[in-house]
Amino acid sequence: MLIYMSNVILVIIISKMKKLWESTNIFKYLTFLSIICFMSLVVAKSPNYSQMVNSQGGKVIFKEGNKPRRYAKRNERLEKNNQKLIIKGNKKNLARLILRGPKVSYNGSLLQIGPSSTETQYQFSCISENGKFTIGWKKGTKSDGCGEGMYVRRPKNQRKNHLKNLFAHFPTYEEEEIIIKPAQEEDTLVQIYIEENQQIVTPLIKDIVIISPDDPNGKRIKEGQQWTYNSETNQESINSIDPQSILDSPELQDFLTPENWHSDSLSMQVNSEVKEQITALQEQGKEIGSINCASEKGLTSTESNISTFINFRNNSSQSLQIFWINFDGQRIKYADLEPGQEYKQQTYLSHPWIVANESGKCLRIYFPTKEEGFFSITN
């Protein structure tokens, strides 16, 4: 891994020299180089290996360097930085891996590659290329569990580089990697989607930081936001999304099912640690947090100790109503929301809110979070 990162650093240095040749913004790029160098030293302490615990759909492809491809074995291990797993593109194929450390310990990182309509490639130890990835970090995950960053290959810019200076044959910064890491040492869940011209990064549980050539100090992307990079325009954007709608999807529900990560090839202790992590992510997901309308009966507000704000946006095509559930379990109407409208309300952590349709039928129950919550309601 250290040799690989040294090569990456060399390419980046030459790329930066190219940029500096035409830019007066020197300090920005020197800062980025210093962070990349530091990160490379940290990531050099990589997991001992990553282990595939199971897969579904079609067969998983294993590739090592220039050797011919072959089908991955059951419980396949990746131990070298030129080893990859490849998932053919469709909406069913996927593989689940855990990262292992010294003495076959568990390092706190869960990695699902696929399913995606495009081919997904994962390279040991912490590099993602193409397709879709879902990554779960356990609270306190260190560098040998990719806690210091998952490297994501940026799609190449399709525009021709018109610069014809001495370094013209080296890649420019548009072709470099970005680094995604938890913002804090907390249970974190993020989804990454990479296709030909775009990278889409969505933190589903807790915040993340994205380090890129354009943001060498790191940009914090909050839970409830989605970061997109378009290589054709070389533009980044951040939009608000409803993470709960993604967490409620069958794909994520499968990810958050402990039994799907159990493997007879793992020790009882590792299986137990993985289950504990999945359970913690489930609990964090509830705190985001919406629950099914079946839970409305018996639901009440309790204490009013911790103040916060909750935001609703009607991204559906129907009129909506916003209700607070009071201390007696009764609905108190606060707002009507027409399509496209938003509503912000001061509230307290333990106070549930109901979004209902025009006839009053409950669509979803939401709980506030410590940080200001943003909920998007779709059809």
Contacts in CASP RR format, 6 or more apart in sequence:
PFRMAT RR
TARGET T0000
AUTHOR 0000-0000-0000
METHOD contacts of the structure
MODEL  1
MLIYMSNVILVIIISKMKKLWESTNIFKYLTFLSIICFMSLVVAKSPNYS
QMVNSQGGKVIFKEGNKPRRYAKRNERLEKNNQKLIIKGNKKNLARLILR
GPKVSYNGSLLQIGPSSTETQYQFSCISENGKFTIGWKKGTKSDGCGEGM
YVRRPKNQRKNHLKNLFAHFPTYEEEEIIIKPAQEEDTLVQIYIEENQQI
VTPLIKDIVIISPDDPNGKRIKEGQQWTYNSETNQESINSIDPQSILDSP
ELQDFLTPENWHSDSLSMQVNSEVKEQITALQEQGKEIGSINCASEKGLT
STESNISTFINFRNNSSQSLQIFWINFDGQRIKYADLEPGQEYKQQTYLS
HPWIVANESGKCLRIYFPTKEEGFFSITN
1 43 0 8 1.000
1 44 0 8 1.000
1 46 0 8 1.000
1 81 0 8 1.000
1 125 0 8 1.000
2 40 0 8 1.000
2 44 0 8 1.000
3 81 0 8 1.000
4 81 0 8 1.000
4 82 0 8 1.000
5 40 0 8 1.000
5 43 0 8 1.000
5 44 0 8 1.000
6 40 0 8 1.000
8 36 0 8 1.000
8 40 0 8 1.000
8 177 0 8 1.000
9 36 0 8 1.000
9 37 0 8 1.000
9 40 0 8 1.000
11 170 0 8 1.000
11 171 0 8 1.000
11 176 0 8 1.000
12 33 0 8 1.000
12 36 0 8 1.000
12 173 0 8 1.000
12 176 0 8 1.000
13 33 0 8 1.000
14 167 0 8 1.000
14 170 0 8 1.000
15 167 0 8 1.000
15 170 0 8 1.000
15 171 0 8 1.000
15 172 0 8 1.000
15 173 0 8 1.000
15 175 0 8 1.000
15 176 0 8 1.000
16 29 0 8 1.000
16 30 0 8 1.000
16 32 0 8 1.000
16 33 0 8 1.000
16 173 0 8 1.000
17 167 0 8 1.000
18 163 0 8 1.000
18 165 0 8 1.000
18 167 0 8 1.000
18 168 0 8 1.000
18 170 0 8 1.000
18 172 0 8 1.000
19 29 0 8 1.000
19 172 0 8 1.000
19 173 0 8 1.000
20 26 0 8 1.000
20 29 0 8 1.000
21 165 0 8 1.000
21 167 0 8 1.000
22 163 0 8 1.000
23 29 0 8 1.000
28 216 0 8 1.000
29 213 0 8 1.000
29 216 0 8 1.000
31 216 0 8 1.000
31 217 0 8 1.000
32 213 0 8 1.000
32 216 0 8 1.000
33 216 0 8 1.000
35 211 0 8 1.000
35 216 0 8 1.000
35 217 0 8 1.000
35 218 0 8 1.000
36 211 0 8 1.000
36 216 0 8 1.000
39 148 0 8 1.000
39 149 0 8 1.000
39 179 0 8 1.000
39 211 0 8 1.000
42 143 0 8 1.000
42 148 0 8 1.000
43 125 0 8 1.000
43 126 0 8 1.000
43 143 0 8 1.000
43 146 0 8 1.000
43 148 0 8 1.000
43 149 0 8 1.000
43 151 0 8 1.000
45 143 0 8 1.000
45 144 0 8 1.000
46 81 0 8 1.000
46 124 0 8 1.000
46 125 0 8 1.000
46 126 0 8 1.000
46 143 0 8 1.000
46 144 0 8 1.000
46 145 0 8 1.000
46 146 0 8 1.000
47 99 0 8 1.000
47 100 0 8 1.000
47 101 0 8 1.000
47 107 0 8 1.000
47 109 0 8 1.000
47 125 0 8 1.000
47 126 0 8 1.000
47 144 0 8 1.000
47 145 0 8 1.000
47 146 0 8 1.000
48 79 0 8 1.000
48 100 0 8 1.000
48 101 0 8 1.000
48 102 0 8 1.000
48 104 0 8 1.000
48 144 0 8 1.000
49 77 0 8 1.000
49 78 0 8 1.000
49 79 0 8 1.000
49 99 0 8 1.000
49 100 0 8 1.000
49 101 0 8 1.000
49 124 0 8 1.000
50 77 0 8 1.000
50 78 0 8 1.000
50 97 0 8 1.000
50 98 0 8 1.000
50 99 0 8 1.000
50 100 0 8 1.000
50 111 0 8 1.000
50 124 0 8 1.000
50 125 0 8 1.000
51 75 0 8 1.000
51 76 0 8 1.000
51 77 0 8 1.000
51 78 0 8 1.000
51 97 0 8 1.000
51 98 0 8 1.000
51 99 0 8 1.000
51 100 0 8 1.000
51 265 0 8 1.000
51 266 0 8 1.000
52 60 0 8 1.000
52 72 0 8 1.000
52 74 0 8 1.000
52 75 0 8 1.000
52 76 0 8 1.000
52 77 0 8 1.000
52 85 0 8 1.000
52 95 0 8 1.000
52 96 0 8 1.000
52 97 0 8 1.000
53 75 0 8 1.000
53 96 0 8 1.000
53 97 0 8 1.000
53 98 0 8 1.000
53 261 0 8 1.000
53 262 0 8 1.000
53 263 0 8 1.000
53 265 0 8 1.000
53 266 0 8 1.000
54 95 0 8 1.000
54 96 0 8 1.000
54 260 0 8 1.000
54 261 0 8 1.000
54 263 0 8 1.000
55 72 0 8 1.000
55 93 0 8 1.000
55 94 0 8 1.000
55 95 0 8 1.000
55 96 0 8 1.000
56 92 0 8 1.000
56 93 0 8 1.000
56 94 0 8 1.000
57 92 0 8 1.000
57 93 0 8 1.000
57 94 0 8 1.000
58 88 0 8 1.000
58 92 0 8 1.000
58 93 0 8 1.000
59 71 0 8 1.000
59 72 0 8 1.000
60 71 0 8 1.000
60 72 0 8 1.000
60 76 0 8 1.000
60 85 0 8 1.000
60 86 0 8 1.000
60 87 0 8 1.000
60 93 0 8 1.000
60 95 0 8 1.000
61 69 0 8 1.000
61 70 0 8 1.000
61 71 0 8 1.000
61 72 0 8 1.000
61 85 0 8 1.000
61 86 0 8 1.000
61 87 0 8 1.000
61 88 0 8 1.000
62 69 0 8 1.000
62 70 0 8 1.000
62 71 0 8 1.000
62 72 0 8 1.000
62 73 0 8 1.000
62 76 0 8 1.000
62 83 0 8 1.000
62 84 0 8 1.000
62 85 0 8 1.000
62 86 0 8 1.000
63 69 0 8 1.000
63 70 0 8 1.000
63 83 0 8 1.000
63 84 0 8 1.000
63 85 0 8 1.000
63 86 0 8 1.000
64 80 0 8 1.000
64 82 0 8 1.000
64 83 0 8 1.000
64 84 0 8 1.000
65 82 0 8 1.000
65 83 0 8 1.000
69 86 0 8 1.000
72 85 0 8 1.000
72 95 0 8 1.000
74 265 0 8 1.000
75 263 0 8 1.000
75 265 0 8 1.000
76 85 0 8 1.000
78 84 0 8 1.000
78 85 0 8 1.000
78 97 0 8 1.000
78 124 0 8 1.000
78 125 0 8 1.000
79 124 0 8 1.000
80 124 0 8 1.000
81 123 0 8 1.000
81 124 0 8 1.000
81 125 0 8 1.000
82 123 0 8 1.000
83 123 0 8 1.000
83 124 0 8 1.000
84 121 0 8 1.000
84 122 0 8 1.000
84 123 0 8 1.000
84 124 0 8 1.000
85 95 0 8 1.000
85 97 0 8 1.000
85 113 0 8 1.000
85 121 0 8 1.000
85 122 0 8 1.000
86 119 0 8 1.000
86 120 0 8 1.000
86 121 0 8 1.000
86 122 0 8 1.000
87 93 0 8 1.000
87 94 0 8 1.000
87 95 0 8 1.000
87 113 0 8 1.000
87 114 0 8 1.000
87 115 0 8 1.000
87 116 0 8 1.000
87 119 0 8 1.000
87 120 0 8 1.000
87 121 0 8 1.000
87 131 0 8 1.000
88 119 0 8 1.000
89 114 0 8 1.000
89 115 0 8 1.000
89 116 0 8 1.000
89 117 0 8 1.000
89 118 0 8 1.000
89 119 0 8 1.000
89 120 0 8 1.000
89 131 0 8 1.000
90 115 0 8 1.000
90 117 0 8 1.000
91 115 0 8 1.000
91 116 0 8 1.000
91 117 0 8 1.000
92 115 0 8 1.000
93 114 0 8 1.000
93 115 0 8 1.000
94 112 0 8 1.000
94 113 0 8 1.000
94 114 0 8 1.000
94 115 0 8 1.000
95 112 0 8 1.000
95 113 0 8 1.000
95 114 0 8 1.000
96 110 0 8 1.000
96 111 0 8 1.000
96 112 0 8 1.000
96 260 0 8 1.000
96 261 0 8 1.000
97 110 0 8 1.000
97 111 0 8 1.000
97 112 0 8 1.000
97 113 0 8 1.000
97 122 0 8 1.000
98 106 0 8 1.000
98 107 0 8 1.000
98 108 0 8 1.000
98 109 0 8 1.000
98 110 0 8 1.000
98 111 0 8 1.000
98 261 0 8 1.000
98 266 0 8 1.000
98 270 0 8 1.000
98 274 0 8 1.000
99 106 0 8 1.000
99 107 0 8 1.000
99 108 0 8 1.000
99 109 0 8 1.000
99 111 0 8 1.000
99 125 0 8 1.000
99 144 0 8 1.000
99 145 0 8 1.000
99 146 0 8 1.000
100 106 0 8 1.000
100 107 0 8 1.000
101 107 0 8 1.000
101 144 0 8 1.000
101 145 0 8 1.000
102 144 0 8 1.000
104 267 0 8 1.000
104 270 0 8 1.000
105 270 0 8 1.000
106 269 0 8 1.000
106 270 0 8 1.000
106 273 0 8 1.000
106 274 0 8 1.000
107 141 0 8 1.000
107 142 0 8 1.000
107 144 0 8 1.000
107 145 0 8 1.000
107 146 0 8 1.000
108 136 0 8 1.000
108 137 0 8 1.000
108 138 0 8 1.000
108 140 0 8 1.000
108 141 0 8 1.000
108 145 0 8 1.000
108 273 0 8 1.000
108 277 0 8 1.000
109 135 0 8 1.000
109 136 0 8 1.000
109 137 0 8 1.000
109 138 0 8 1.000
109 141 0 8 1.000
109 145 0 8 1.000
109 146 0 8 1.000
109 147 0 8 1.000
110 135 0 8 1.000
110 136 0 8 1.000
110 255 0 8 1.000
110 261 0 8 1.000
110 274 0 8 1.000
110 277 0 8 1.000
110 278 0 8 1.000
111 122 0 8 1.000
111 133 0 8 1.000
111 134 0 8 1.000
111 135 0 8 1.000
111 136 0 8 1.000
112 133 0 8 1.000
112 134 0 8 1.000
112 135 0 8 1.000
112 255 0 8 1.000
113 120 0 8 1.000
113 121 0 8 1.000
113 122 0 8 1.000
113 128 0 8 1.000
113 132 0 8 1.000
113 133 0 8 1.000
114 120 0 8 1.000
114 131 0 8 1.000
114 132 0 8 1.000
114 133 0 8 1.000
114 134 0 8 1.000
115 132 0 8 1.000
115 251 0 8 1.000
116 131 0 8 1.000
116 132 0 8 1.000
116 193 0 8 1.000
118 130 0 8 1.000
118 131 0 8 1.000
118 195 0 8 1.000
118 196 0 8 1.000
119 130 0 8 1.000
119 131 0 8 1.000
120 130 0 8 1.000
120 131 0 8 1.000
120 132 0 8 1.000
120 133 0 8 1.000
121 128 0 8 1.000
121 129 0 8 1.000
121 130 0 8 1.000
121 131 0 8 1.000
122 128 0 8 1.000
122 129 0 8 1.000
122 133 0 8 1.000
123 129 0 8 1.000
125 146 0 8 1.000
126 145 0 8 1.000
126 146 0 8 1.000
126 149 0 8 1.000
126 150 0 8 1.000
126 151 0 8 1.000
127 150 0 8 1.000
127 151 0 8 1.000
127 152 0 8 1.000
127 153 0 8 1.000
127 177 0 8 1.000
128 150 0 8 1.000
128 151 0 8 1.000
128 152 0 8 1.000
128 153 0 8 1.000
128 192 0 8 1.000
128 194 0 8 1.000
129 152 0 8 1.000
129 153 0 8 1.000
129 194 0 8 1.000
130 153 0 8 1.000
130 194 0 8 1.000
130 195 0 8 1.000
131 193 0 8 1.000
131 194 0 8 1.000
131 195 0 8 1.000
132 191 0 8 1.000
132 192 0 8 1.000
132 193 0 8 1.000
132 194 0 8 1.000
133 150 0 8 1.000
133 191 0 8 1.000
133 192 0 8 1.000
133 193 0 8 1.000
133 194 0 8 1.000
134 189 0 8 1.000
134 190 0 8 1.000
134 191 0 8 1.000
134 192 0 8 1.000
134 251 0 8 1.000
134 252 0 8 1.000
134 255 0 8 1.000
135 146 0 8 1.000
135 150 0 8 1.000
135 180 0 8 1.000
135 189 0 8 1.000
135 190 0 8 1.000
135 191 0 8 1.000
135 192 0 8 1.000
136 187 0 8 1.000
136 188 0 8 1.000
136 189 0 8 1.000
136 190 0 8 1.000
136 277 0 8 1.000
136 281 0 8 1.000
137 146 0 8 1.000
137 147 0 8 1.000
137 182 0 8 1.000
137 187 0 8 1.000
137 188 0 8 1.000
137 189 0 8 1.000
138 187 0 8 1.000
138 273 0 8 1.000
138 277 0 8 1.000
138 280 0 8 1.000
139 185 0 8 1.000
139 186 0 8 1.000
139 187 0 8 1.000
139 280 0 8 1.000
140 185 0 8 1.000
140 186 0 8 1.000
141 147 0 8 1.000
141 182 0 8 1.000
141 185 0 8 1.000
142 148 0 8 1.000
147 181 0 8 1.000
147 182 0 8 1.000
148 181 0 8 1.000
149 179 0 8 1.000
149 180 0 8 1.000
149 181 0 8 1.000
150 179 0 8 1.000
150 180 0 8 1.000
150 181 0 8 1.000
150 192 0 8 1.000
151 177 0 8 1.000
151 178 0 8 1.000
151 179 0 8 1.000
152 177 0 8 1.000
152 178 0 8 1.000
152 179 0 8 1.000
152 180 0 8 1.000
152 192 0 8 1.000
152 194 0 8 1.000
152 199 0 8 1.000
152 201 0 8 1.000
153 177 0 8 1.000
153 194 0 8 1.000
154 174 0 8 1.000
154 175 0 8 1.000
154 176 0 8 1.000
154 177 0 8 1.000
154 178 0 8 1.000
154 199 0 8 1.000
154 212 0 8 1.000
154 229 0 8 1.000
154 231 0 8 1.000
155 194 0 8 1.000
155 195 0 8 1.000
155 196 0 8 1.000
155 197 0 8 1.000
155 198 0 8 1.000
155 199 0 8 1.000
155 231 0 8 1.000
156 171 0 8 1.000
156 174 0 8 1.000
156 175 0 8 1.000
156 231 0 8 1.000
157 172 0 8 1.000
157 174 0 8 1.000
157 175 0 8 1.000
157 231 0 8 1.000
157 232 0 8 1.000
157 234 0 8 1.000
158 197 0 8 1.000
158 231 0 8 1.000
158 232 0 8 1.000
159 232 0 8 1.000
161 168 0 8 1.000
161 172 0 8 1.000
163 172 0 8 1.000
173 213 0 8 1.000
173 214 0 8 1.000
174 231 0 8 1.000
174 234 0 8 1.000
176 213 0 8 1.000
178 199 0 8 1.000
178 210 0 8 1.000
178 211 0 8 1.000
178 212 0 8 1.000
178 229 0 8 1.000
179 210 0 8 1.000
179 211 0 8 1.000
179 212 0 8 1.000
180 190 0 8 1.000
180 192 0 8 1.000
180 201 0 8 1.000
180 208 0 8 1.000
180 209 0 8 1.000
180 210 0 8 1.000
180 211 0 8 1.000
181 208 0 8 1.000
181 209 0 8 1.000
181 211 0 8 1.000
182 188 0 8 1.000
182 206 0 8 1.000
182 207 0 8 1.000
182 208 0 8 1.000
182 209 0 8 1.000
183 206 0 8 1.000
183 207 0 8 1.000
183 208 0 8 1.000
183 209 0 8 1.000
183 220 0 8 1.000
184 206 0 8 1.000
184 207 0 8 1.000
186 206 0 8 1.000
187 205 0 8 1.000
187 206 0 8 1.000
187 277 0 8 1.000
187 280 0 8 1.000
187 281 0 8 1.000
187 284 0 8 1.000
188 203 0 8 1.000
188 205 0 8 1.000
188 206 0 8 1.000
188 207 0 8 1.000
188 208 0 8 1.000
189 203 0 8 1.000
189 204 0 8 1.000
189 205 0 8 1.000
189 206 0 8 1.000
189 281 0 8 1.000
189 284 0 8 1.000
190 201 0 8 1.000
190 202 0 8 1.000
190 203 0 8 1.000
190 204 0 8 1.000
190 208 0 8 1.000
191 201 0 8 1.000
191 202 0 8 1.000
191 204 0 8 1.000
191 246 0 8 1.000
192 199 0 8 1.000
192 200 0 8 1.000
192 201 0 8 1.000
192 202 0 8 1.000
193 199 0 8 1.000
193 200 0 8 1.000
193 201 0 8 1.000
193 202 0 8 1.000
194 200 0 8 1.000
197 230 0 8 1.000
197 231 0 8 1.000
197 232 0 8 1.000
198 228 0 8 1.000
198 229 0 8 1.000
198 230 0 8 1.000
198 231 0 8 1.000
199 228 0 8 1.000
199 229 0 8 1.000
200 226 0 8 1.000
200 227 0 8 1.000
200 228 0 8 1.000
201 208 0 8 1.000
201 210 0 8 1.000
201 221 0 8 1.000
201 226 0 8 1.000
201 227 0 8 1.000
201 228 0 8 1.000
202 224 0 8 1.000
202 225 0 8 1.000
202 226 0 8 1.000
202 227 0 8 1.000
202 241 0 8 1.000
202 243 0 8 1.000
202 246 0 8 1.000
203 221 0 8 1.000
203 222 0 8 1.000
203 223 0 8 1.000
203 224 0 8 1.000
203 225 0 8 1.000
203 243 0 8 1.000
204 223 0 8 1.000
204 243 0 8 1.000
204 246 0 8 1.000
204 247 0 8 1.000
204 252 0 8 1.000
204 285 0 8 1.000
205 223 0 8 1.000
205 243 0 8 1.000
205 247 0 8 1.000
205 281 0 8 1.000
205 284 0 8 1.000
205 285 0 8 1.000
205 288 0 8 1.000
206 223 0 8 1.000
206 284 0 8 1.000
207 220 0 8 1.000
207 221 0 8 1.000
207 222 0 8 1.000
207 223 0 8 1.000
208 220 0 8 1.000
208 221 0 8 1.000
209 218 0 8 1.000
209 219 0 8 1.000
209 220 0 8 1.000
209 221 0 8 1.000
210 218 0 8 1.000
210 219 0 8 1.000
210 221 0 8 1.000
210 227 0 8 1.000
211 217 0 8 1.000
211 218 0 8 1.000
211 219 0 8 1.000
212 218 0 8 1.000
212 219 0 8 1.000
212 229 0 8 1.000
214 236 0 8 1.000
219 227 0 8 1.000
221 227 0 8 1.000
221 238 0 8 1.000
222 371 0 8 1.000
223 243 0 8 1.000
223 288 0 8 1.000
223 371 0 8 1.000
224 240 0 8 1.000
224 241 0 8 1.000
224 242 0 8 1.000
224 243 0 8 1.000
224 373 0 8 1.000
224 374 0 8 1.000
225 238 0 8 1.000
225 239 0 8 1.000
225 240 0 8 1.000
225 241 0 8 1.000
226 238 0 8 1.000
226 239 0 8 1.000
226 240 0 8 1.000
226 241 0 8 1.000
227 236 0 8 1.000
227 237 0 8 1.000
227 238 0 8 1.000
228 236 0 8 1.000
228 237 0 8 1.000
228 238 0 8 1.000
228 239 0 8 1.000
229 235 0 8 1.000
229 236 0 8 1.000
230 236 0 8 1.000
230 237 0 8 1.000
240 313 0 8 1.000
240 374 0 8 1.000
240 376 0 8 1.000
241 376 0 8 1.000
242 374 0 8 1.000
242 375 0 8 1.000
242 376 0 8 1.000
242 377 0 8 1.000
242 378 0 8 1.000
243 288 0 8 1.000
244 285 0 8 1.000
244 288 0 8 1.000
244 289 0 8 1.000
244 290 0 8 1.000
244 364 0 8 1.000
244 375 0 8 1.000
245 376 0 8 1.000
245 378 0 8 1.000
246 252 0 8 1.000
247 253 0 8 1.000
247 256 0 8 1.000
247 285 0 8 1.000
247 288 0 8 1.000
248 290 0 8 1.000
254 260 0 8 1.000
256 278 0 8 1.000
256 281 0 8 1.000
256 282 0 8 1.000
257 278 0 8 1.000
258 274 0 8 1.000
258 275 0 8 1.000
258 278 0 8 1.000
258 279 0 8 1.000
261 271 0 8 1.000
261 274 0 8 1.000
261 275 0 8 1.000
261 278 0 8 1.000
262 271 0 8 1.000
262 274 0 8 1.000
262 275 0 8 1.000
263 271 0 8 1.000
266 274 0 8 1.000
286 367 0 8 1.000
287 367 0 8 1.000
287 369 0 8 1.000
288 369 0 8 1.000
289 366 0 8 1.000
289 367 0 8 1.000
289 369 0 8 1.000
290 364 0 8 1.000
290 365 0 8 1.000
290 366 0 8 1.000
290 367 0 8 1.000
290 375 0 8 1.000
291 364 0 8 1.000
291 365 0 8 1.000
291 367 0 8 1.000
292 364 0 8 1.000
292 365 0 8 1.000
293 354 0 8 1.000
293 362 0 8 1.000
293 363 0 8 1.000
293 364 0 8 1.000
293 365 0 8 1.000
295 365 0 8 1.000
296 325 0 8 1.000
296 354 0 8 1.000
296 362 0 8 1.000
296 365 0 8 1.000
298 329 0 8 1.000
299 325 0 8 1.000
299 329 0 8 1.000
299 352 0 8 1.000
299 365 0 8 1.000
300 325 0 8 1.000
300 326 0 8 1.000
300 327 0 8 1.000
300 328 0 8 1.000
300 329 0 8 1.000
300 352 0 8 1.000
301 324 0 8 1.000
301 325 0 8 1.000
301 326 0 8 1.000
301 327 0 8 1.000
301 329 0 8 1.000
301 348 0 8 1.000
301 350 0 8 1.000
301 351 0 8 1.000
301 352 0 8 1.000
302 327 0 8 1.000
302 350 0 8 1.000
303 348 0 8 1.000
303 350 0 8 1.000
304 348 0 8 1.000
304 350 0 8 1.000
304 351 0 8 1.000
305 348 0 8 1.000
305 349 0 8 1.000
305 350 0 8 1.000
306 348 0 8 1.000
306 349 0 8 1.000
306 370 0 8 1.000
307 346 0 8 1.000
307 347 0 8 1.000
307 348 0 8 1.000
308 346 0 8 1.000
308 347 0 8 1.000
308 348 0 8 1.000
308 349 0 8 1.000
308 368 0 8 1.000
308 369 0 8 1.000
308 370 0 8 1.000
308 371 0 8 1.000
308 372 0 8 1.000
308 373 0 8 1.000
309 344 0 8 1.000
309 345 0 8 1.000
309 346 0 8 1.000
309 347 0 8 1.000
309 368 0 8 1.000
309 372 0 8 1.000
309 373 0 8 1.000
310 344 0 8 1.000
310 345 0 8 1.000
310 347 0 8 1.000
310 353 0 8 1.000
310 366 0 8 1.000
310 368 0 8 1.000
310 372 0 8 1.000
310 373 0 8 1.000
310 375 0 8 1.000
311 342 0 8 1.000
311 343 0 8 1.000
311 344 0 8 1.000
311 345 0 8 1.000
311 372 0 8 1.000
311 373 0 8 1.000
311 374 0 8 1.000
311 375 0 8 1.000
312 320 0 8 1.000
312 322 0 8 1.000
312 335 0 8 1.000
312 337 0 8 1.000
312 342 0 8 1.000
312 343 0 8 1.000
312 345 0 8 1.000
312 353 0 8 1.000
312 355 0 8 1.000
312 366 0 8 1.000
312 375 0 8 1.000
312 377 0 8 1.000
313 340 0 8 1.000
313 341 0 8 1.000
313 342 0 8 1.000
313 343 0 8 1.000
313 374 0 8 1.000
313 375 0 8 1.000
313 376 0 8 1.000
313 377 0 8 1.000
314 320 0 8 1.000
314 337 0 8 1.000
314 338 0 8 1.000
314 339 0 8 1.000
314 340 0 8 1.000
314 341 0 8 1.000
314 342 0 8 1.000
314 377 0 8 1.000
315 339 0 8 1.000
315 340 0 8 1.000
315 376 0 8 1.000
315 377 0 8 1.000
315 378 0 8 1.000
316 339 0 8 1.000
316 377 0 8 1.000
316 378 0 8 1.000
316 379 0 8 1.000
317 339 0 8 1.000
317 379 0 8 1.000
318 339 0 8 1.000
318 357 0 8 1.000
318 358 0 8 1.000
318 379 0 8 1.000
319 336 0 8 1.000
319 337 0 8 1.000
319 338 0 8 1.000
319 339 0 8 1.000
319 357 0 8 1.000
319 358 0 8 1.000
320 336 0 8 1.000
320 337 0 8 1.000
320 355 0 8 1.000
320 356 0 8 1.000
320 357 0 8 1.000
320 358 0 8 1.000
320 363 0 8 1.000
320 377 0 8 1.000
321 333 0 8 1.000
321 335 0 8 1.000
321 336 0 8 1.000
321 337 0 8 1.000
321 355 0 8 1.000
321 356 0 8 1.000
321 357 0 8 1.000
321 358 0 8 1.000
321 360 0 8 1.000
322 333 0 8 1.000
322 334 0 8 1.000
322 335 0 8 1.000
322 336 0 8 1.000
322 337 0 8 1.000
322 343 0 8 1.000
322 345 0 8 1.000
322 353 0 8 1.000
322 354 0 8 1.000
322 355 0 8 1.000
323 331 0 8 1.000
323 332 0 8 1.000
323 333 0 8 1.000
323 334 0 8 1.000
323 353 0 8 1.000
323 354 0 8 1.000
323 355 0 8 1.000
323 356 0 8 1.000
324 331 0 8 1.000
324 332 0 8 1.000
324 334 0 8 1.000
324 347 0 8 1.000
324 351 0 8 1.000
324 352 0 8 1.000
324 353 0 8 1.000
324 354 0 8 1.000
325 331 0 8 1.000
325 332 0 8 1.000
325 351 0 8 1.000
325 352 0 8 1.000
325 353 0 8 1.000
325 354 0 8 1.000
325 365 0 8 1.000
326 332 0 8 1.000
331 354 0 8 1.000
334 343 0 8 1.000
334 345 0 8 1.000
335 343 0 8 1.000
335 345 0 8 1.000
337 343 0 8 1.000
337 377 0 8 1.000
345 353 0 8 1.000
347 353 0 8 1.000
347 368 0 8 1.000
348 368 0 8 1.000
349 367 0 8 1.000
349 368 0 8 1.000
349 369 0 8 1.000
349 370 0 8 1.000
350 367 0 8 1.000
351 367 0 8 1.000
351 368 0 8 1.000
352 365 0 8 1.000
352 366 0 8 1.000
352 367 0 8 1.000
353 365 0 8 1.000
353 366 0 8 1.000
353 367 0 8 1.000
353 368 0 8 1.000
354 362 0 8 1.000
354 364 0 8 1.000
354 365 0 8 1.000
354 366 0 8 1.000
355 362 0 8 1.000
355 363 0 8 1.000
355 364 0 8 1.000
355 365 0 8 1.000
355 366 0 8 1.000
355 375 0 8 1.000
355 377 0 8 1.000
356 362 0 8 1.000
356 363 0 8 1.000
357 363 0 8 1.000
363 377 0 8 1.000
364 377 0 8 1.000
366 375 0 8 1.000
END
